[in-house]
Amino acid sequence: MDTVLVTGGTGHLGRDLIGRLKPAHRVRVLARTRGTDPDVEWVRGDLRTGAGIREAVAGVRTVVHAATWSPAARRGYLLPTDFWRSPPDVDVHGTRRLLDEAGRAGIGHFAYVSIVGVDRPLLPYLRLKYQAEELVRAGDVPWSVLRATQFHWLTDRLLGKAARLPVLPLPTDIEAQPVDSGDFAAYVAQRVADGPGGRCEDFGGPEVLRFGDLVAQWQRIRGRHRKVVRLPVPARFERAARALTCPAGHRGAVTWSAWLRSHPPE
Ligand SMILES: NC(=O)c1ccc[n+]([C@@H]2O[C@H](COP(=O)([O-])OP(=O)(O)OC[C@H]3O[C@@H](n4cnc5c(N)ncnc54)[C@H](OP(=O)(O)O)[C@@H]3O)[C@@H](O)[C@H]2O)c1
C-alpha cells in the first residue's frame, strides 16, 4: 500500500477524503491538532510556520493539499476587509513550503484542491487560491489541480449566520451550484488513484440554482421565515458569480435539499 499525505485532514473535505482513501492507501495527515482516527498516521505540523512538513512528506507517494485558511468561511460571514485582503500565510506561503519539501522528497503526485472560477476571482481569498495553483503548475512535482464549486456546509453556515438578521438582503438572481464535499472527496480519491492529471475537469453540484430558490429551500428545511429582499447587483457581479459554477463539468449527486435534510444545522 502506498502512503497518501492529506493536508486539511481535520476539515470538511479532508474528513470525507480520509474515509474514501483508507480502503486503498495508508493515510497520513499533517494537522495542527491531532485527530482521533486510529487508522490515520497523524503528523503534528503547521503550514503557516513550516513545522512538521518535512516529516509529513517523507516516504509519501501522493500529497493531497486540502488545507486552507479563509477567515470569512471560518466566521461564516463577510466583513468589508474580506473584499480587499485575505491572509496568504497558509494558502500561498504554506503551499510553497509544502511544494518545496514535496520536491525534495521526490513525491510522485501533488494534488491541489482549488475552487471553480479562481481565475476570475471575486474575492482576494480566491486570488490566493489561484496564486497557489500557479505555484503548483510551475513546480517540479507532477501535479493535478482539482476545482470544486462551493460546498453545502459553507452555504449552510453563511445562511445560518445571515439569518440572525430579521431581513435577508440577498442577490437573489445570481446562480449557484453548491456541492457535497463527500461527492467531491470521491472524485479526488479517484484522481489520486489515476495519478497526475494536470488541470482536471471541474466538479460541481447536481443543480445550478437561482440564489433566491436556494435560500427558499434553505428556509423551508431549516424552518426559518426571514423576509428576503432582492439586492440588485451589477451585471459584472452576476457574471463573476456565474464563473463560480461549472454546468458543463463533472457533477455530484447530493442535492442541496437532500444535504440539508441529512445534516442538522451547525
Ligand atoms: N468550502 C468550500 O465551499 C470549498 C469549495 C471548493 C473548494 N474548497 C477547497 O477545499 C479545501 C478544503 O476546504 P474545506 O471547506 O474542507 O475547509 P475547512 O473545513 O475550513 O478545513 C480547512 C483545513 O485546513 C487546515 N488548516 C488551516 N490552517 C492550517 C495550518 N496553518 N496548517 C495546517 N493545516 C491548516 C484546517 O485545520 P484546523 O482544523 O487545524 O483548523 C482544516 O483541516 C480547500 O482547499 C478549499 O479552498 C472549499
The ligand as an ORCA input file, in Angstrom:
! r2SCAN-3c Opt
* xyz 0 1
  N     -15.573     25.350      1.464
  C     -15.891     25.421      0.167
  O     -17.008     25.827     -0.219
  C     -14.884     24.974     -0.867
  C     -15.278     24.868     -2.204
  C     -14.370     24.410     -3.154
  C     -13.071     24.109     -2.770
  N     -12.703     24.268     -1.461
  C     -11.311     23.934     -1.085
  O     -11.368     22.660     -0.468
  C     -10.314     22.572      0.507
  C     -10.905     22.174      1.848
  O     -11.907     23.110      2.197
  P     -12.866     22.841      3.453
  O     -14.134     23.521      3.173
  O     -12.842     21.405      3.816
  O     -12.075     23.697      4.553
  P     -12.172     23.651      6.147
  O     -13.280     22.782      6.599
  O     -12.139     25.091      6.587
  O     -10.805     22.956      6.570
  C      -9.577     23.609      6.402
  C      -8.465     22.695      6.870
  O      -7.214     23.384      6.731
  C      -6.490     23.206      7.943
  N      -5.571     24.293      8.214
  C      -5.863     25.598      8.381
  N      -4.749     26.273      8.708
  C      -3.745     25.367      8.749
  C      -2.353     25.465      9.034
  N      -1.771     26.633      9.382
  N      -1.596     24.341      8.963
  C      -2.175     23.152      8.655
  N      -3.481     22.996      8.382
  C      -4.253     24.107      8.430
  C      -7.561     23.155      8.998
  O      -7.022     22.624     10.179
  P      -7.531     23.066     11.661
  O      -8.554     22.014     11.981
  O      -6.311     22.991     12.483
  O      -8.080     24.452     11.547
  C      -8.587     22.261      8.335
  O      -8.216     20.915      8.455
  C      -9.628     23.951      0.495
  O      -8.552     23.907     -0.391
  C     -10.696     24.866     -0.065
  O     -10.161     26.013     -0.689
  C     -13.580     24.664     -0.486
*
